[in-house]
Amino acid sequence: MNPSHDAPGRLPALQPIAIVDIGSNSVRLVAYEGLTRALNPIFNDKVLCGLGRGVATTGRLNPEGVERAISALKRFRVLCANMRVREIRVLATAAARDASNGPEFLRAASEAIGAEIELLSGERESRLAALGVISGFYKPDGVVGDLGGGSLELAEVRGARLGKGVSLPLGGLALMDVSNRSPKKAQKIVREALSGVKALEKLKGRTFYCVGGTWRALAHLHMVQRNYPLNVMHSYVIPARDAADFAALVERVNADALVAIETVSSGRRPLLAYGAAVLEEIIRTGKPREIVVSALGLREGLLYDQLDEAERKLDPLIEAARDLNVLRSRSPRHGDDLCAWTDAFMKSTHLEESEQDRRLRHAACLLSDIGWRAHPDYRGEQALNIIANAAFVSIDHPGRAFLALAASYRHMSGEQTMAPHLRTLASARMLDRAHVLGAATRVAYAMTAAMPDVLPRTPLRCTKSKLILTMPQEFAPLANERLGNRLKVLGKLIGRESEIRIA
């Protein structure tokens, strides 16, 4: 066992690393299992301190906020010691950067947390937020906006490349102060500030990636109003026109009148109208195609920046699936066998498969056995729920639905149905692929009992008219009615007669 935590449910050879983010509105601690391409938080806590309240008008940090922040940092220090965190990285942003008593606060804060504090420039803050989005999306393309309490950072992203960032004093607390708590006046301030911003000139018809707690709260309210079938914020998509209309509604009405407002903390509610004003103006100015929520930002960008080039190129979805395969399957090597076995099968079919299709199929193969400890009647349901709500990144919601459904279909016959709410997220093509993959893995498990080194000896191939499973003589006793029936189900899904051959 790993002596750092003595927990077999944790990945071996990893040591926890923590990020403390001292923002204008909140002070947050996130501890991760280790520095990897697929980050997994083991602890997450925040305190809404309001450090930046009044900075825009008084030039000084809020005294009550300073007291709350120092208290939070002392507590975070003890928590990190209890978690045996090997490294604490502490970041401070706009409030500490802009306030005249910022240096004094940072000295006290450093003593409280027991670590040096990096005071980020606006440009570095925008770069790290953009790197967070790059680390959490599959080939992102658009503009990243990170809205904090004191500032708004914008930067363009294209795949792994990012443009020069800009920082603007348009955070929720700052706007509340300078507008004298008038969202209408704040909108005029935002419009003037965003005029001529080059990043927004490159946004038309592309994606705007929202980072920051206020925008996530807005998106969550939008999600609840739609009765959305998945409670996962990362990669939640709102068409730009819909987002603009919703933002206008939030600006216009009292926050307490909004549906599900009780899910937003009381300390965050006053900022919703100002976050909505910024988002509406970004949509009006930049004309994006869609708004996409990112749960990853500054903190994850900092950790991504610490990885070497080879690790950055790893697919975080595949790495996360591989981690779950190691932690929860009967034999992790069988997941790799299943990837290769379905590679050959798919190549022999008439089914077209894109790079995105292939990576989703590989992730599904690695996740196919994670529900085995449950009662047989509930394995499909457990696997579906784990995958639907897992902390995966670099996957959209239709892709997440595909993975969950493929895992559930692996445990049930084609006549059974599950999770109608998830099926609404996937296209007809993706549903068909989930059924095909689920049926194929049912064939595989009937032969292998989830053990490795069997699938390489039992190839599954398609001809123009047949689906053929070939087995060596020593495996002949496995060719029973159960296996034959599972093969027939798969054959029907792809329009082939099925046959088992003993070679």
Secondary structure, DSSP 8 states (H G I E B T S, - for coil): --TTT--TTS-TT---EEEEEE-SSEEEEEEESSSSSS--EEEEEEEE--TTTTHHHHSS--HHHHHHHHHHHHHHHHHHHHTT-SEEEEEE-HHHHH-TTHHHHHHHHHHHHTS-EEE--HHHHHHHHHHHHHHHSSS-EEEEEEE-SS-EEEEEEETTEE---EEES--HHHHHHHTTS-HHHHHHHHHHHHTT-HHHHT-TTSEEEEESHHHHHHHHHHHHHTT-S----TT-EEEHHHHHHHHHHHHHS-GGGSTTGGGS-TTTGGGHHHHHHHHHHHHHHH--SEEEE-S--HHHHHHHHHS-HHHHTS-HHHHHHHHHHHHHSS-HHHHHHHHHHHHHHHHHSS----HHHHHHHHHHHHHTTTTTTS-GGGHHHHHHHHHHHS---S--HHHHHHHHHHHHHTTS-TT----HHHHTTS-HHHHHHHHHHHHHHHHHHHHHTT-TTSGGGS-EEE-SSEEEEEE-GGGGGG-SHHHHHHHHHHHHHHT-EEEEEE-
